Amino acid sequence: MLNFGFGEMVVVMVLALVFVGPERLPHTIRWLGRQYAKLTRASEELRRAFVLEADRMDAEQRTADLRRRREEARRKAEEARQAREAGLPPADGEPSLPDDAAPRPLPSPAAPTPAPEPPGATSAAAAALAARGLPAAEASPPGEPAPPPPESP
């Protein structure tokens, strides 16, 4: 911090012992330690306040930029809607749709299809049925008819 060597520290301790005296030296060292801790705390609080203020200003700038972009997009959408209603061609840079183009609904996401099982593998349901002693219709390989159920006596 202050780059004191051992020799300089010995000189400072001897001068403190001479000027302060052996009776008041422990009290003075404690007081200096407390003052140093207060100074460190105050500088940390000041640094934190600067960081918070810089973050707040950055957030305000980003918010203003997003508001500006949103208003610009709304204005362009409104202009395009008014031009479409008036029958005017779209402005340069705007995509044009054919006259018969109508908004289409988005395709609904299909339910995921289960992956086919490898040949000779039994499904969990077939294994559960087999554990109960019941015949499983899925036990036969794909494409072959299921074996007839066993007759009960």
N, C-alpha and C positions, 0 to 999 in steps of 0.2 A: 504494500500500500504506500508507505512512505519510504521504503527501501532503506531502513535503518540496518546497519550491520551490528555485530555484537559489540564492537568498541563504542559506537555511538550510543547504544542502549545503556552500557555501563556508565558512560558520562552523564546521561540524562538521569539515571537512578541516583548517582552520587549527588548531582545538583539538587534533585528533589529532596533527598535526605538532608542536605545542608540547609536549603531555604525553607522547607516545610517543617522539618523536625521529625524525630522518631515518634512522638506522641500523636501527631495529627496526620502522619503519612497514610495509615490504613484508611482513615475516614476520607482523605482527599482522593485516594485511588478509587474507592467505592463511588464517590461522587463523580469522578471523571468517567468511570464505567457507565454509570446511569445516564450521564449526559451524552455519551457516545451512542448508547442504545436509543435514546430519544431522537438523536440526529439521524440515525439509520432508519428508524421507523418513519420519521417525517419524510425523508427522501423517498422511501418505498411508497408511501401514500401519495406523494406528489407524482411519482412515475406512474402509479396505477391510475390516478386521475387523468393524466395526459393520455394514457392508452384508452381509457373509457371514452374520453371526449373525441379522440381520433376515430374510434369505432362508431360512435354516434353520428359523427359528421359523414363518415363513409356510408353508413346505412341510410341517412337522409338523402345523400346524393343518388344512391341506387334506387331508392323509392321514387324520387323525382324523375329519374330516367325511365323507370318502369311505367309511371303514370303518363309521361310524355309519349312513350311507345304505344301504350294502350289507347290514348286519345287519337293518335295518328292512325292506328289500325281501325278504330271506330269511324273516323272521318272517311277513310278510304272505302270502307265497307258501305257506308251511307251513300257516298258518291256513286259507287258501283250499282247499288240498289236503285238509286234515282235514275241513273243512266239506263239501266235495264228496263225500268218501268216506262221511261220515255222512248225506248226503242233506239237509243243511240248506240253506236258501236263502242266496245270497251276501249279505254284509254291505252296508250302504249305501255307495254310491260305487264298488262293484266291478262290473265288467261281468258280465252273466249270459249264459250260452250255452244254447241249447235243448238238451233232453235227447238228441236224436238227433245233435247236433253232435259230430263226432269230429275230432280233429286231422287236417288234410289236409296232404299233402306240398306243399311249395312247388313252383311250376311251374319246370321246368328252363329255363334261358335258351336260347332258340333261336339257332341259328347265324344271323348277320346275312345277309340276302339282298342280293346285289349290286344296285346301282342299274341300272335299264334303260338301255341305251345309246341315244343319240339316233338317229333314222333316218339311214341313210347312213354311220354311223360303223362302223369295223371294230374288233374287239377286238384285244388284244395277241396272242392266240393265232392269230387269223386272219391278222394281219400277219406273224407268224413263219412260218406255213405258206406264205403267198404269197411270202415271201422265198426259201423253199426250192423254190418252183415246184410246191408241192402244192396241191390244191384245198381250199378251206375251206368247211365245211358252214354256218358262220355268216355267210358272205358275203352270203347272200340276206336281204332284209328279213324281219322277223318276220311270220309268218302265210302266207308264200309257201313253196312247196316248194323244196328245194335243187336247183340245176341238176345234171344228171347229170355224173358225172366224165368227163373227156376220155379217149378211148380211146388206149391206148398202142400204137405200131406194132410 
